Amino acid sequence: MKIAITGHTSGIGLAIYEHAITQGHTVTGFSRQSGYDLCDLTSRQKMIEILVQENYDILVNNAYPYANPSGMNGFMQTAIMNEMWFRWRGNRDKTIITIGSVSADHVKNHFHPYSVHKKSIDDTAKQLRLANPYPQVTVVKPSWVDTKIAIGSDAPKISPQQVALIIDTIIESPVKILDITVESR
């Protein structure tokens, strides 16, 4: 399969990128380091055009602008998911997997911009699936993941490689998997 991964140079994205390659997939990464600042609309549109023109099968929408999530930047993942759904609308052979967060489940009780951004992913995915079940739209919601972002937290963490295995399960599954919440034991 032909897979695109945003934010593929560290953490969860890097683990997914490396695992997908070992599984024999053709994988392309899109990040600032590869010349795609996905907070920039022109750069994001360029990536989307490549995904459409070069007939990618799967988008793993992982990048989050941790360095500058202010304003609309924080909603970048939602914007990418939404645009790719419109471009691939009705296509049974396409899948969009977006990395959300369990923090989205707590927006009612605790307001934090990161959580609000991740909640927009959940809400948008539900609306897109109601409008048309294809492409497949899946949201993976890990709790704490052992990345540089989680340094200092004593919460139980899952590894980026464990998230990559979950993504692999979604890719290889003969049935549609819509949402997965993952927490450490």
N, C-alpha and C positions, 0 to 999 in steps of 0.2 A: 504494500500500500504506500501511497504517497502522503506523508504526514508533515504538516507545518506546526512548529511550536514557537510561541512567543515567550520571551524571557528565558531563553535556553542556555544562558551562560553561567548560572549558579543555582543552588538550591533545588527546588522541585523541578524546575524546567530542565536543568542540566541532567538530573537523574532520569527524567522521561526521555530526553534526547538520546542519552547513552543507551538506555534500555531498548528503545525503538530501533536503534541501529543494530544492536546485537540480535534482534528478532528478524533482521533482514529487510526492514522497511527502508524506503527512500525518505530521508528526513532533512528538512531545511529549517534552520532557526532564524527567527526575526527578533532582533534586540538592538539597543543602542550600539553595542559593540560590533554588530554586523551592519550598521548604517541605518537602522530603523528606529527612530525615536517615536514610539507609538502614541505618545501624547501629542505629537504634531500631526494635524489632520492630513497634510500632504503626504507625509511618510506613511501614515496608516492607510490612506487610499492606495498608495503605490503597492503596499503589501497585499491588500485585498485584490487589486487587479492581477497581481502575480498568481494568487491562489485560484482565481477564476480562470485566467488564461492558460495556466499550466496544469489545470485539471487536478488539483489536490483532492484527496479523498477525505482527509481528516484535518481539522484545525484543533490543536490543543492550545486554548486561550489561557495562558498562564501569567503573562507579565502583569505586574502591578507597580505603579509608580511610587514606591516607598520613599524615594528621595524628595518627591514633590507631589503629594496627593491632593493638593489644594484645588479649589474650583472644580472644573469639569475633568481635570486630569484623573481624579479618583474613579470616575465612571468610565474610564477608557475600556476596561474589559466588557462592560455592558454594551458600549458603542460598537465594539468589534463583533461581539456575538450577534447583535441586532443586524448589523450590515451584512455579515456573512449569511445569516438566515435569509435575508431578502435576496441575496445573490444566488443562493442555492435552493430557494423555496420550491417545494414539491419534489426535490431530488432525493429519492430513496437511498442512493449510493453515497450520500455525504453525511458526515458527522461533525458536530461541534461539541467539544468537551471543554467546559470552562471551570477553572479552579476557583471555587468559592471559599467559604469558611463557615464553621459552626457559629462564629460570632454573629452571623446574620440572624440567627434564631433568637438573639437576645436584644434586638433593637428596641423592642417595646419597653424593656426594663432598664436599658443602659444605652445612652446615646454616645456613640463614638464614630467619627467619620469613616474609619476603616469598615466598621460593621455596617454602616449605612450603605457604603459602596458595594459591599458583598451582598447585602439584602437586595439591592437593585438587580443583581445577577439572578437571584432566585425568582423575583417577581417577573422579570422580563422573560426568563426561560419558560415560566408557566404560561404567560400570554402568547408567546411564540408557538408553543405546542398546541394551544387551543385554536390558533389561527390555521395551522397546518402541521400535521405530525412529522413532516419531512422538510428539511433534513432532521436527523436525530439531534436533539439538543440535550446534553447531559451536564449536570452540575455535580462536581465532586467537592464535598465540603469536609476537608480535614480539620481536626482540632489543632493543637500545637504540633508543629513540624520542626524537627531538629535542623534549623537553618540559622544563619547569622541574625536574622530578624528576631528569633526566639531566645537569643543569648540573654541570660539573666533571669529567665523564667524557670521556676522549679516545677512547673506543671509536667505531667508525663507527656512525652513526645513520641511521635512516630517518625520514622526516617524518610527522607525524600525517596529512597529506593522503594519503600513500601507503597508510597503514593504512585510511583512509576508502575509497580505491579498491578495496582488497581486500574490504572489507565489501560494497561495491556489487557486486562480482563474485559474492560468495556469494548476495546477495539476488536478483540477476538470473539466476543459473545455472539451467538446466533440470534439472540433476542435483544430488543432495545432495552437499555438500562437508562433510566431517566435521572434519578438523583441518588447519590450515595453520601452518607455521613460516616466519617471515619474518626474514631477516637482510639487513643492508646489504652491498652489494658492495664 
